[in-house]
């Protein structure tokens, strides 16, 4: 029987058997749609098997074709060149090099008297590679020599690299007042000048202020001192009052000092005011604020010397009673007094410039029975 014959009679035989079963009166369940679908599927399965299995037995299924994949294109691993190693260049240390450490004495701006002898000393460190010996010297370079030797032995012994040494030079202050500066360097045994610092170009120097001997005097306010009030009242007796009155009049105090004893051309170096010995009425600092001192060339007192409002230009201000109990010194006072040297008077006005009156019907006053000025000058 051929494969084609089987294809014809086998399905027919299945259908015939199913029809016979349907004709029987046995109490069997009626086949469903799933039954027929399953039968059909098995028939197809049988036919497919017949196609694969021939009359002579099992026909092997040919092997699947092997698909050759193209080779993977793997990029080559780059070769990293070795990192260059940085080797810093080393600058060799010089044989002779000095480093300034400090001023042992006479720092810049030290006051010295005219013609006074003094010894300036510096501290140095040897930062070279050669040891300093007695053949090394401190030599004057330029500026004001102030009588110093042209060359001074640096050390009687030795100073090894890294060690320090104090080197000195004997000087004499000039006779005239002023500021003087002289520059110095080291010299090695071969006569080569040695500078200071990392570059080797620096110098040592000494700077002094020549100040003549000073005279100190204390001056007391004269009879030209007094009080002037906003209502025109003038009082030239003590005490001198500053503040307000119970009738809300403002009071300003004036002080005059005779400076004819200070020679013309003198230089004022210090000024201090002694405001002690005062007393108060009411609460002047609480009600009126701070009291100010002004320079005012008023001559002889009159009503026109009163200054209303809150003027600027005060030499100083005091905002509590404790400040009045100490000497008041200020560079502004020195400048103001210096401008009057050679004249006969130095005059001041004192007033509460923050608030003229408290308007509380009560006197708020500071009273000064005595005020003095201590000053120093040279000529």
Order of alpha helices (4+ residues) and beta strands (2+ residues): alpha-alpha-beta-beta-beta-beta-beta-beta-beta-beta-beta-beta-beta-beta-beta-beta-beta-beta-beta-beta-alpha-beta-beta-alpha-beta-alpha-beta-beta-beta
